[in-house]
Amino acid sequence: MKDTYAALPQGFQGSDADFKSHFGWLVAGQLVFAFVFTLIFASEFASGGVGAGIKLGMVAFLGIGTHLIAYAVQPFPGNPMVYWSIALVEMASVAAIYKAGAAEAFS
């Protein structure tokens, strides 16, 4: 993705030093996302299967919607939005391939 971000308009993203100074926020955001994703998955989709994957995919479309809004109002090229949206769809596949009770086999 480095090349994709490098293609952004001049001044749109901060310098490497700025990124490094905000890296803790990036990690915190990822941790919050992972925590909330796990809570949503465990409470609503833990039964697994294709039906659960489709339901979680609907949640992913909320994120894709925000990407489309960002694309419309910010000078982003389309590539990052596509890549980010693919990542959301990949998360929905977690529910589709998950089999309830699989974790018990490891305990």
Biopython code that builds the backbone (N, CA, C, O; Angstrom):
import numpy as np
from Bio.PDB.StructureBuilder import StructureBuilder

atoms = [
    (1, "MET", "N", (0.817, -1.191, 0.000)),
    (1, "MET", "CA", (0.000, 0.000, 0.000)),
    (1, "MET", "C", (0.865, 1.261, 0.000)),
    (1, "MET", "O", (0.364, 2.360, -0.241)),
    (2, "LYS", "N", (2.154, 1.104, 0.268)),
    (2, "LYS", "CA", (3.012, 2.290, 0.339)),
    (2, "LYS", "C", (2.962, 3.089, -0.960)),
    (2, "LYS", "O", (2.887, 4.318, -0.932)),
    (3, "ASP", "N", (3.003, 2.388, -2.112)),
    (3, "ASP", "CA", (2.947, 3.076, -3.403)),
    (3, "ASP", "C", (1.605, 3.778, -3.593)),
    (3, "ASP", "O", (1.542, 4.866, -4.167)),
    (4, "THR", "N", (0.539, 3.156, -3.111)),
    (4, "THR", "CA", (-0.795, 3.753, -3.222)),
    (4, "THR", "C", (-0.859, 5.051, -2.426)),
    (4, "THR", "O", (-1.354, 6.066, -2.915)),
    (5, "TYR", "N", (-0.354, 5.009, -1.195)),
    (5, "TYR", "CA", (-0.357, 6.222, -0.379)),
    (5, "TYR", "C", (0.595, 7.281, -0.934)),
    (5, "TYR", "O", (0.331, 8.477, -0.816)),
    (6, "ALA", "N", (1.703, 6.841, -1.540)),
    (6, "ALA", "CA", (2.651, 7.790, -2.117)),
    (6, "ALA", "C", (2.034, 8.548, -3.286)),
    (6, "ALA", "O", (2.467, 9.656, -3.604)),
    (7, "ALA", "N", (1.015, 7.955, -3.937)),
    (7, "ALA", "CA", (0.356, 8.591, -5.080)),
    (7, "ALA", "C", (-0.685, 9.631, -4.664)),
    (7, "ALA", "O", (-1.260, 10.299, -5.524)),
    (8, "LEU", "N", (-0.934, 9.778, -3.368)),
    (8, "LEU", "CA", (-1.905, 10.771, -2.905)),
    (8, "LEU", "C", (-1.410, 12.175, -3.238)),
    (8, "LEU", "O", (-0.205, 12.400, -3.353)),
    (9, "PRO", "N", (-2.331, 13.114, -3.391)),
    (9, "PRO", "CA", (-1.909, 14.492, -3.698)),
    (9, "PRO", "C", (-0.931, 15.029, -2.658)),
    (9, "PRO", "O", (-1.001, 14.684, -1.478)),
    (10, "GLN", "N", (-0.015, 15.885, -3.124)),
    (10, "GLN", "CA", (0.993, 16.485, -2.248)),
    (10, "GLN", "C", (0.332, 17.184, -1.067)),
    (10, "GLN", "O", (-0.605, 17.961, -1.248)),
    (11, "GLY", "N", (0.806, 16.915, 0.118)),
    (11, "GLY", "CA", (0.283, 17.547, 1.319)),
    (11, "GLY", "C", (-0.951, 16.883, 1.900)),
    (11, "GLY", "O", (-1.441, 17.296, 2.951)),
    (12, "PHE", "N", (-1.459, 15.859, 1.229)),
    (12, "PHE", "CA", (-2.675, 15.214, 1.733)),
    (12, "PHE", "C", (-2.387, 14.378, 2.964)),
    (12, "PHE", "O", (-3.181, 14.353, 3.904)),
    (13, "GLN", "N", (-1.266, 13.700, 2.960)),
    (13, "GLN", "CA", (-0.910, 12.930, 4.147)),
    (13, "GLN", "C", (0.339, 13.542, 4.755)),
    (13, "GLN", "O", (1.119, 14.218, 4.083)),
    (14, "GLY", "N", (0.504, 13.289, 6.030)),
    (14, "GLY", "CA", (1.616, 13.880, 6.762)),
    (14, "GLY", "C", (2.952, 13.262, 6.389)),
    (14, "GLY", "O", (3.029, 12.314, 5.608)),
    (15, "SER", "N", (3.973, 13.811, 6.956)),
    (15, "SER", "CA", (5.326, 13.318, 6.733)),
    (15, "SER", "C", (5.534, 12.009, 7.496)),
    (15, "SER", "O", (4.702, 11.610, 8.311)),
    (16, "ASP", "N", (6.644, 11.360, 7.219)),
    (16, "ASP", "CA", (6.982, 10.133, 7.948)),
    (16, "ASP", "C", (7.107, 10.412, 9.442)),
    (16, "ASP", "O", (6.679, 9.607, 10.270)),
    (17, "ALA", "N", (7.696, 11.559, 9.781)),
    (17, "ALA", "CA", (7.845, 11.915, 11.194)),
    (17, "ALA", "C", (6.473, 12.104, 11.845)),
    (17, "ALA", "O", (6.262, 11.693, 12.986)),
    (18, "ASP", "N", (5.554, 12.721, 11.122)),
    (18, "ASP", "CA", (4.197, 12.910, 11.638)),
    (18, "ASP", "C", (3.514, 11.562, 11.838)),
    (18, "ASP", "O", (2.845, 11.344, 12.848)),
    (19, "PHE", "N", (3.683, 10.651, 10.866)),
    (19, "PHE", "CA", (3.105, 9.315, 10.987)),
    (19, "PHE", "C", (3.663, 8.603, 12.216)),
    (19, "PHE", "O", (2.917, 8.004, 12.991)),
    (20, "LYS", "N", (4.960, 8.674, 12.380)),
    (20, "LYS", "CA", (5.584, 8.007, 13.525)),
    (20, "LYS", "C", (5.098, 8.595, 14.850)),
    (20, "LYS", "O", (4.933, 7.872, 15.833)),
    (21, "SER", "N", (4.871, 9.899, 14.871)),
    (21, "SER", "CA", (4.400, 10.516, 16.115)),
    (21, "SER", "C", (2.948, 10.146, 16.434)),
    (21, "SER", "O", (2.518, 10.262, 17.581)),
    (22, "HIS", "N", (2.200, 9.706, 15.434)),
    (22, "HIS", "CA", (0.800, 9.301, 15.631)),
    (22, "HIS", "C", (0.608, 7.788, 15.576)),
    (22, "HIS", "O", (-0.523, 7.303, 15.608)),
    (23, "PHE", "N", (1.707, 7.044, 15.492)),
    (23, "PHE", "CA", (1.611, 5.593, 15.334)),
    (23, "PHE", "C", (0.852, 4.940, 16.490)),
    (23, "PHE", "O", (0.120, 3.973, 16.279)),
    (24, "GLY", "N", (1.018, 5.453, 17.692)),
    (24, "GLY", "CA", (0.287, 4.913, 18.841)),
    (24, "GLY", "C", (-1.221, 5.003, 18.643)),
    (24, "GLY", "O", (-1.960, 4.110, 19.057)),
    (25, "TRP", "N", (-1.679, 6.089, 18.007)),
    (25, "TRP", "CA", (-3.117, 6.232, 17.719)),
    (25, "TRP", "C", (-3.573, 5.187, 16.712)),
    (25, "TRP", "O", (-4.682, 4.662, 16.812)),
    (26, "LEU", "N", (-2.719, 4.888, 15.745)),
    (26, "LEU", "CA", (-3.041, 3.850, 14.764)),
    (26, "LEU", "C", (-3.208, 2.499, 15.455)),
    (26, "LEU", "O", (-4.169, 1.776, 15.197)),
    (27, "VAL", "N", (-2.275, 2.171, 16.323)),
    (27, "VAL", "CA", (-2.348, 0.902, 17.060)),
    (27, "VAL", "C", (-3.587, 0.889, 17.955)),
    (27, "VAL", "O", (-4.291, -0.119, 18.017)),
    (28, "ALA", "N", (-3.860, 1.993, 18.646)),
    (28, "ALA", "CA", (-5.049, 2.067, 19.509)),
    (28, "ALA", "C", (-6.322, 1.877, 18.688)),
    (28, "ALA", "O", (-7.240, 1.177, 19.118)),
    (29, "GLY", "N", (-6.381, 2.494, 17.514)),
    (29, "GLY", "CA", (-7.548, 2.333, 16.647)),
    (29, "GLY", "C", (-7.728, 0.899, 16.205)),
    (29, "GLY", "O", (-8.851, 0.396, 16.175)),
    (30, "GLN", "N", (-6.637, 0.231, 15.859)),
    (30, "GLN", "CA", (-6.714, -1.175, 15.457)),
    (30, "GLN", "C", (-7.184, -2.056, 16.617)),
    (30, "GLN", "O", (-7.980, -2.974, 16.423)),
    (31, "LEU", "N", (-6.687, -1.771, 17.817)),
    (31, "LEU", "CA", (-7.099, -2.543, 18.989)),
    (31, "LEU", "C", (-8.585, -2.346, 19.297)),
    (31, "LEU", "O", (-9.294, -3.308, 19.596)),
    (32, "VAL", "N", (-9.048, -1.105, 19.224)),
    (32, "VAL", "CA", (-10.471, -0.835, 19.449)),
    (32, "VAL", "C", (-11.300, -1.557, 18.399)),
    (32, "VAL", "O", (-12.302, -2.193, 18.725)),
    (33, "PHE", "N", (-10.886, -1.462, 17.141)),
    (33, "PHE", "CA", (-11.614, -2.136, 16.064)),
    (33, "PHE", "C", (-11.670, -3.637, 16.301)),
    (33, "PHE", "O", (-12.735, -4.244, 16.188)),
    (34, "ALA", "N", (-10.532, -4.239, 16.630)),
    (34, "ALA", "CA", (-10.490, -5.687, 16.854)),
    (34, "ALA", "C", (-11.372, -6.092, 18.030)),
    (34, "ALA", "O", (-12.052, -7.116, 17.969)),
    (35, "PHE", "N", (-11.368, -5.300, 19.093)),
    (35, "PHE", "CA", (-12.178, -5.595, 20.270)),
    (35, "PHE", "C", (-13.667, -5.535, 19.934)),
    (35, "PHE", "O", (-14.420, -6.451, 20.264)),
    (36, "VAL", "N", (-14.083, -4.462, 19.281)),
    (36, "VAL", "CA", (-15.498, -4.309, 18.949)),
    (36, "VAL", "C", (-15.925, -5.354, 17.923)),
    (36, "VAL", "O", (-17.012, -5.919, 18.034)),
    (37, "PHE", "N", (-15.082, -5.615, 16.928)),
    (37, "PHE", "CA", (-15.391, -6.655, 15.940)),
    (37, "PHE", "C", (-15.593, -8.004, 16.629)),
    (37, "PHE", "O", (-16.520, -8.741, 16.294)),
    (38, "THR", "N", (-14.730, -8.325, 17.586)),
    (38, "THR", "CA", (-14.846, -9.585, 18.320)),
    (38, "THR", "C", (-16.131, -9.635, 19.130)),
    (38, "THR", "O", (-16.801, -10.667, 19.168)),
    (39, "LEU", "N", (-16.482, -8.532, 19.780)),
    (39, "LEU", "CA", (-17.741, -8.495, 20.542)),
    (39, "LEU", "C", (-18.952, -8.697, 19.639)),
    (39, "LEU", "O", (-19.853, -9.473, 19.960)),
    (40, "ILE", "N", (-18.967, -7.998, 18.516)),
    (40, "ILE", "CA", (-20.088, -8.140, 17.578)),
    (40, "ILE", "C", (-20.148, -9.564, 17.053)),
    (40, "ILE", "O", (-21.218, -10.171, 17.003)),
    (41, "PHE", "N", (-18.998, -10.094, 16.661)),
    (41, "PHE", "CA", (-18.968, -11.451, 16.117)),
    (41, "PHE", "C", (-19.446, -12.466, 17.150)),
    (41, "PHE", "O", (-20.277, -13.322, 16.847)),
    (42, "ALA", "N", (-18.923, -12.370, 18.364)),
    (42, "ALA", "CA", (-19.262, -13.344, 19.406)),
    (42, "ALA", "C", (-20.725, -13.251, 19.813)),
    (42, "ALA", "O", (-21.338, -14.267, 20.141)),
    (43, "SER", "N", (-21.296, -12.049, 19.796)),
    (43, "SER", "CA", (-22.673, -11.912, 20.257)),
    (43, "SER", "C", (-23.696, -12.221, 19.172)),
    (43, "SER", "O", (-24.811, -12.634, 19.491)),
    (44, "GLU", "N", (-23.358, -12.037, 17.924)),
    (44, "GLU", "CA", (-24.366, -12.171, 16.875)),
    (44, "GLU", "C", (-24.070, -13.234, 15.822)),
    (44, "GLU", "O", (-24.993, -13.725, 15.173)),
    (45, "PHE", "N", (-22.810, -13.597, 15.642)),
    (45, "PHE", "CA", (-22.459, -14.430, 14.506)),
    (45, "PHE", "C", (-21.691, -15.689, 14.870)),
    (45, "PHE", "O", (-21.185, -16.382, 13.987)),
    (46, "ALA", "N", (-21.597, -15.994, 16.157)),
    (46, "ALA", "CA", (-20.760, -17.111, 16.606)),
    (46, "ALA", "C", (-21.274, -18.461, 16.142)),
    (46, "ALA", "O", (-20.541, -19.448, 16.207)),
    (47, "SER", "N", (-22.515, -18.532, 15.676)),
    (47, "SER", "CA", (-23.019, -19.808, 15.174)),
    (47, "SER", "C", (-22.303, -20.219, 13.900)),
    (47, "SER", "O", (-22.283, -21.397, 13.544)),
    (48, "GLY", "N", (-21.712, -19.243, 13.209)),
    (48, "GLY", "CA", (-20.942, -19.518, 12.005)),
    (48, "GLY", "C", (-21.822, -19.884, 10.829)),
    (48, "GLY", "O", (-23.049, -19.820, 10.908)),
    (49, "GLY", "N", (-21.188, -20.266, 9.749)),
    (49, "GLY", "CA", (-21.890, -20.672, 8.545)),
    (49, "GLY", "C", (-22.104, -19.527, 7.576)),
    (49, "GLY", "O", (-21.813, -18.367, 7.867)),
    (50, "VAL", "N", (-22.619, -19.890, 6.427)),
    (50, "VAL", "CA", (-22.809, -18.922, 5.351)),
    (50, "VAL", "C", (-23.792, -17.833, 5.754)),
    (50, "VAL", "O", (-23.589, -16.665, 5.422)),
    (51, "GLY", "N", (-24.864, -18.201, 6.472)),
    (51, "GLY", "CA", (-25.841, -17.204, 6.911)),
    (51, "GLY", "C", (-25.203, -16.142, 7.792)),
    (51, "GLY", "O", (-25.474, -14.951, 7.642)),
    (52, "ALA", "N", (-24.358, -16.580, 8.707)),
    (52, "ALA", "CA", (-23.662, -15.632, 9.576)),
    (52, "ALA", "C", (-22.703, -14.769, 8.765)),
    (52, "ALA", "O", (-22.546, -13.580, 9.042)),
    (53, "GLY", "N", (-22.060, -15.367, 7.762)),
    (53, "GLY", "CA", (-21.163, -14.599, 6.898)),
    (53, "GLY", "C", (-21.903, -13.512, 6.133)),
    (53, "GLY", "O", (-21.400, -12.400, 5.973)),
    (54, "ILE", "N", (-23.102, -13.843, 5.661)),
    (54, "ILE", "CA", (-23.913, -12.858, 4.939)),
    (54, "ILE", "C", (-24.331, -11.732, 5.884)),
    (54, "ILE", "O", (-24.286, -10.560, 5.510)),
    (55, "LYS", "N", (-24.736, -12.083, 7.105)),
    (55, "LYS", "CA", (-25.135, -11.051, 8.071)),
    (55, "LYS", "C", (-23.960, -10.149, 8.419)),
    (55, "LYS", "O", (-24.116, -8.929, 8.479)),
    (56, "LEU", "N", (-22.798, -10.723, 8.647)),
    (56, "LEU", "CA", (-21.625, -9.918, 8.966)),
    (56, "LEU", "C", (-21.197, -9.099, 7.750)),
    (56, "LEU", "O", (-20.663, -7.999, 7.893)),
    (57, "GLY", "N", (-21.429, -9.632, 6.570)),
    (57, "GLY", "CA", (-21.155, -8.883, 5.348)),
    (57, "GLY", "C", (-21.989, -7.623, 5.271)),
    (57, "GLY", "O", (-21.532, -6.603, 4.756)),
    (58, "MET", "N", (-23.214, -7.684, 5.781)),
    (58, "MET", "CA", (-24.059, -6.495, 5.807)),
    (58, "MET", "C", (-23.439, -5.426, 6.711)),
    (58, "MET", "O", (-23.502, -4.237, 6.400)),
    (59, "VAL", "N", (-22.846, -5.844, 7.817)),
    (59, "VAL", "CA", (-22.142, -4.898, 8.690)),
    (59, "VAL", "C", (-20.946, -4.308, 7.938)),
    (59, "VAL", "O", (-20.660, -3.117, 8.059)),
    (60, "ALA", "N", (-20.257, -5.135, 7.168)),
    (60, "ALA", "CA", (-19.105, -4.656, 6.391)),
    (60, "ALA", "C", (-19.532, -3.576, 5.399)),
    (60, "ALA", "O", (-18.769, -2.651, 5.119)),
    (61, "PHE", "N", (-20.745, -3.693, 4.868)),
    (61, "PHE", "CA", (-21.219, -2.688, 3.918)),
    (61, "PHE", "C", (-21.383, -1.312, 4.565)),
    (61, "PHE", "O", (-21.338, -0.296, 3.872)),
    (62, "LEU", "N", (-21.572, -1.269, 5.881)),
    (62, "LEU", "CA", (-21.573, 0.031, 6.564)),
    (62, "LEU", "C", (-20.222, 0.712, 6.396)),
    (62, "LEU", "O", (-20.145, 1.908, 6.112)),
    (63, "GLY", "N", (-19.173, -0.055, 6.575)),
    (63, "GLY", "CA", (-17.831, 0.487, 6.396)),
    (63, "GLY", "C", (-17.564, 0.882, 4.957)),
    (63, "GLY", "O", (-16.937, 1.909, 4.697)),
    (64, "ILE", "N", (-18.037, 0.071, 4.017)),
    (64, "ILE", "CA", (-17.855, 0.397, 2.602)),
    (64, "ILE", "C", (-18.582, 1.696, 2.282)),
    (64, "ILE", "O", (-18.097, 2.508, 1.495)),
    (65, "GLY", "N", (-19.749, 1.890, 2.896)),
    (65, "GLY", "CA", (-20.476, 3.140, 2.709)),
    (65, "GLY", "C", (-19.661, 4.339, 3.165)),
    (65, "GLY", "O", (-19.647, 5.373, 2.497)),
    (66, "THR", "N", (-18.990, 4.208, 4.288)),
    (66, "THR", "CA", (-18.156, 5.324, 4.757)),
    (66, "THR", "C", (-16.982, 5.564, 3.812)),
    (66, "THR", "O", (-16.549, 6.705, 3.651)),
    (67, "HIS", "N", (-16.464, 4.516, 3.190)),
    (67, "HIS", "CA", (-15.384, 4.687, 2.220)),
    (67, "HIS", "C", (-15.882, 5.460, 1.002)),
    (67, "HIS", "O", (-15.182, 6.327, 0.478)),
    (68, "LEU", "N", (-17.088, 5.143, 0.561)),
    (68, "LEU", "CA", (-17.651, 5.862, -0.584)),
    (68, "LEU", "C", (-17.867, 7.339, -0.252)),
    (68, "LEU", "O", (-17.626, 8.210, -1.088)),
    (69, "ILE", "N", (-18.320, 7.613, 0.964)),
    (69, "ILE", "CA", (-18.504, 9.006, 1.390)),
    (69, "ILE", "C", (-17.157, 9.728, 1.414)),
    (69, "ILE", "O", (-17.043, 10.853, 0.929)),
    (70, "ALA", "N", (-16.141, 9.080, 1.979)),
    (70, "ALA", "CA", (-14.809, 9.689, 2.027)),
    (70, "ALA", "C", (-14.290, 9.960, 0.621)),
    (70, "ALA", "O", (-13.684, 11.002, 0.371)),
    (71, "TYR", "N", (-14.525, 9.032, -0.292)),
    (71, "TYR", "CA", (-14.087, 9.206, -1.680)),
    (71, "TYR", "C", (-14.765, 10.416, -2.314)),
    (71, "TYR", "O", (-14.158, 11.132, -3.110)),
    (72, "ALA", "N", (-16.032, 10.638, -1.954)),
    (72, "ALA", "CA", (-16.784, 11.751, -2.535)),
    (72, "ALA", "C", (-16.343, 13.103, -1.992)),
    (72, "ALA", "O", (-16.420, 14.103, -2.706)),
    (73, "VAL", "N", (-15.884, 13.159, -0.749)),
    (73, "VAL", "CA", (-15.613, 14.458, -0.127)),
    (73, "VAL", "C", (-14.134, 14.742, 0.123)),
    (73, "VAL", "O", (-13.777, 15.847, 0.532)),
    (74, "GLN", "N", (-13.276, 13.762, -0.118)),
    (74, "GLN", "CA", (-11.845, 13.967, 0.098)),
    (74, "GLN", "C", (-11.097, 13.669, -1.199)),
    (74, "GLN", "O", (-11.578, 12.889, -2.022)),
    (75, "PRO", "N", (-9.951, 14.266, -1.388)),
    (75, "PRO", "CA", (-9.210, 14.046, -2.637)),
    (75, "PRO", "C", (-8.444, 12.721, -2.644)),
    (75, "PRO", "O", (-7.248, 12.693, -2.935)),
    (76, "PHE", "N", (-9.126, 11.640, -2.328)),
    (76, "PHE", "CA", (-8.522, 10.311, -2.338)),
    (76, "PHE", "C", (-8.637, 9.705, -3.729)),
    (76, "PHE", "O", (-9.669, 9.863, -4.380)),
    (77, "PRO", "N", (-7.613, 9.022, -4.193)),
    (77, "PRO", "CA", (-7.797, 8.195, -5.385)),
    (77, "PRO", "C", (-8.641, 6.980, -5.007)),
    (77, "PRO", "O", (-8.794, 6.681, -3.823)),
    (78, "GLY", "N", (-9.172, 6.300, -5.965)),
    (78, "GLY", "CA", (-10.048, 5.170, -5.689)),
    (78, "GLY", "C", (-9.355, 3.947, -5.107)),
    (78, "GLY", "O", (-9.988, 3.161, -4.402)),
    (79, "ASN", "N", (-8.065, 3.771, -5.388)),
    (79, "ASN", "CA", (-7.374, 2.550, -4.957)),
    (79, "ASN", "C", (-7.469, 2.266, -3.461)),
    (79, "ASN", "O", (-7.844, 1.155, -3.088)),
    (80, "PRO", "N", (-7.143, 3.230, -2.578)),
    (80, "PRO", "CA", (-7.223, 2.905, -1.156)),
    (80, "PRO", "C", (-8.633, 2.494, -0.732)),
    (80, "PRO", "O", (-8.803, 1.599, 0.095)),
    (81, "MET", "N", (-9.629, 3.144, -1.298)),
    (81, "MET", "CA", (-11.011, 2.816, -0.936)),
    (81, "MET", "C", (-11.345, 1.384, -1.329)),
    (81, "MET", "O", (-12.013, 0.668, -0.583)),
    (82, "VAL", "N", (-10.880, 0.970, -2.497)),
    (82, "VAL", "CA", (-11.126, -0.406, -2.945)),
    (82, "VAL", "C", (-10.418, -1.384, -2.023)),
    (82, "VAL", "O", (-11.013, -2.375, -1.600)),
    (83, "TYR", "N", (-9.158, -1.121, -1.707)),
    (83, "TYR", "CA", (-8.396, -2.033, -0.847)),
    (83, "TYR", "C", (-9.021, -2.133, 0.545)),
    (83, "TYR", "O", (-9.128, -3.224, 1.105)),
    (84, "TRP", "N", (-9.435, -0.984, 1.104)),
    (84, "TRP", "CA", (-10.046, -0.995, 2.425)),
    (84, "TRP", "C", (-11.369, -1.760, 2.405)),
    (84, "TRP", "O", (-11.691, -2.469, 3.358)),
    (85, "SER", "N", (-12.126, -1.619, 1.334)),
    (85, "SER", "CA", (-13.408, -2.313, 1.223)),
    (85, "SER", "C", (-13.210, -3.822, 1.088)),
    (85, "SER", "O", (-13.980, -4.604, 1.646)),
    (86, "ILE", "N", (-12.196, -4.221, 0.360)),
    (86, "ILE", "CA", (-11.887, -5.649, 0.239)),
    (86, "ILE", "C", (-11.560, -6.225, 1.613)),
    (86, "ILE", "O", (-11.965, -7.345, 1.925)),
    (87, "ALA", "N", (-10.839, -5.479, 2.428)),
    (87, "ALA", "CA", (-10.510, -5.943, 3.776)),
    (87, "ALA", "C", (-11.780, -6.171, 4.590)),
    (87, "ALA", "O", (-11.850, -7.130, 5.358)),
    (88, "LEU", "N", (-12.782, -5.311, 4.439)),
    (88, "LEU", "CA", (-14.038, -5.500, 5.175)),
    (88, "LEU", "C", (-14.764, -6.758, 4.718)),
    (88, "LEU", "O", (-15.312, -7.495, 5.538)),
    (89, "VAL", "N", (-14.768, -7.002, 3.420)),
    (89, "VAL", "CA", (-15.422, -8.208, 2.902)),
    (89, "VAL", "C", (-14.680, -9.452, 3.391)),
    (89, "VAL", "O", (-15.310, -10.471, 3.676)),
    (90, "GLU", "N", (-13.368, -9.386, 3.489)),
    (90, "GLU", "CA", (-12.598, -10.510, 4.020)),
    (90, "GLU", "C", (-13.014, -10.823, 5.453)),
    (90, "GLU", "O", (-13.072, -11.990, 5.840)),
    (91, "MET", "N", (-13.303, -9.787, 6.246)),
    (91, "MET", "CA", (-13.740, -10.026, 7.621)),
    (91, "MET", "C", (-15.067, -10.772, 7.644)),
    (91, "MET", "O", (-15.287, -11.624, 8.506)),
    (92, "ALA", "N", (-15.951, -10.458, 6.703)),
    (92, "ALA", "CA", (-17.235, -11.152, 6.644)),
    (92, "ALA", "C", (-17.033, -12.633, 6.346)),
    (92, "ALA", "O", (-17.826, -13.468, 6.780)),
    (93, "SER", "N", (-15.981, -12.961, 5.610)),
    (93, "SER", "CA", (-15.729, -14.364, 5.306)),
    (93, "SER", "C", (-15.334, -15.150, 6.554)),
    (93, "SER", "O", (-15.455, -16.375, 6.577)),
    (94, "VAL", "N", (-14.865, -14.457, 7.591)),
    (94, "VAL", "CA", (-14.548, -15.125, 8.855)),
    (94, "VAL", "C", (-15.780, -15.854, 9.376)),
    (94, "VAL", "O", (-15.696, -17.014, 9.781)),
    (95, "ALA", "N", (-16.906, -15.182, 9.366)),
    (95, "ALA", "CA", (-18.140, -15.783, 9.867)),
    (95, "ALA", "C", (-18.590, -16.931, 8.979)),
    (95, "ALA", "O", (-19.120, -17.928, 9.470)),
    (96, "ALA", "N", (-18.383, -16.797, 7.681)),
    (96, "ALA", "CA", (-18.844, -17.834, 6.761)),
    (96, "ALA", "C", (-18.070, -19.140, 6.936)),
    (96, "ALA", "O", (-18.635, -20.217, 6.747)),
    (97, "ILE", "N", (-16.786, -19.061, 7.295)),
    (97, "ILE", "CA", (-15.987, -20.286, 7.420)),
    (97, "ILE", "C", (-15.871, -20.779, 8.852)),
    (97, "ILE", "O", (-15.413, -21.897, 9.091)),
    (98, "TYR", "N", (-16.284, -19.948, 9.809)),
    (98, "TYR", "CA", (-16.197, -20.312, 11.222)),
    (98, "TYR", "C", (-17.182, -21.422, 11.532)),
    (98, "TYR", "O", (-18.320, -21.384, 11.066)),
    (99, "LYS", "N", (-16.769, -22.395, 12.300)),
    (99, "LYS", "CA", (-17.645, -23.472, 12.746)),
    (99, "LYS", "C", (-17.775, -23.386, 14.253)),
    (99, "LYS", "O", (-16.784, -23.430, 14.982)),
    (100, "ALA", "N", (-19.000, -23.266, 14.704)),
    (100, "ALA", "CA", (-19.249, -23.173, 16.151)),
    (100, "ALA", "C", (-18.670, -24.384, 16.843)),
    (100, "ALA", "O", (-18.776, -25.507, 16.350)),
    (101, "GLY", "N", (-18.065, -24.154, 17.975)),
    (101, "GLY", "CA", (-17.502, -25.238, 18.771)),
    (101, "GLY", "C", (-16.097, -25.636, 18.357)),
    (101, "GLY", "O", (-15.490, -26.491, 19.003)),
    (102, "ALA", "N", (-15.565, -25.043, 17.304)),
    (102, "ALA", "CA", (-14.225, -25.396, 16.854)),
    (102, "ALA", "C", (-13.174, -25.083, 17.903)),
    (102, "ALA", "O", (-12.183, -25.804, 18.027)),
    (103, "ALA", "N", (-13.379, -24.026, 18.650)),
    (103, "ALA", "CA", (-12.405, -23.642, 19.681)),
    (103, "ALA", "C", (-12.350, -24.684, 20.795)),
    (103, "ALA", "O", (-11.306, -24.850, 21.426)),
    (104, "GLU", "N", (-13.434, -25.378, 21.045)),
    (104, "GLU", "CA", (-13.458, -26.389, 22.106)),
    (104, "GLU", "C", (-12.530, -27.548, 21.796)),
    (104, "GLU", "O", (-12.055, -28.214, 22.715)),
    (105, "ALA", "N", (-12.264, -27.802, 20.537)),
    (105, "ALA", "CA", (-11.378, -28.896, 20.138)),
    (105, "ALA", "C", (-9.939, -28.638, 20.604)),
    (105, "ALA", "O", (-9.160, -29.577, 20.771)),
    (106, "PHE", "N", (-9.591, -27.363, 20.812)),
    (106, "PHE", "CA", (-8.240, -27.020, 21.225)),
    (106, "PHE", "C", (-8.076, -26.938, 22.729)),
    (106, "PHE", "O", (-6.956, -26.778, 23.213)),
    (107, "SER", "N", (-9.154, -27.041, 23.478)),
    (107, "SER", "CA", (-9.024, -26.904, 24.936)),
    (107, "SER", "C", (-8.792, -28.224, 25.613)),
    (107, "SER", "O", (-8.662, -28.276, 26.836)),
]
sb = StructureBuilder()
sb.init_structure("model")
sb.init_model(0)
sb.init_chain("A")
sb.init_seg("    ")
for serial, (resi, resn, name, xyz) in enumerate(atoms, 1):
    if name == "N":
        sb.init_residue(resn, " ", resi, " ")
    sb.init_atom(name, np.array(xyz, "f"), 0.0, 1.0, " ", f" {name:<3s}", serial, name[0])
structure = sb.get_structure()
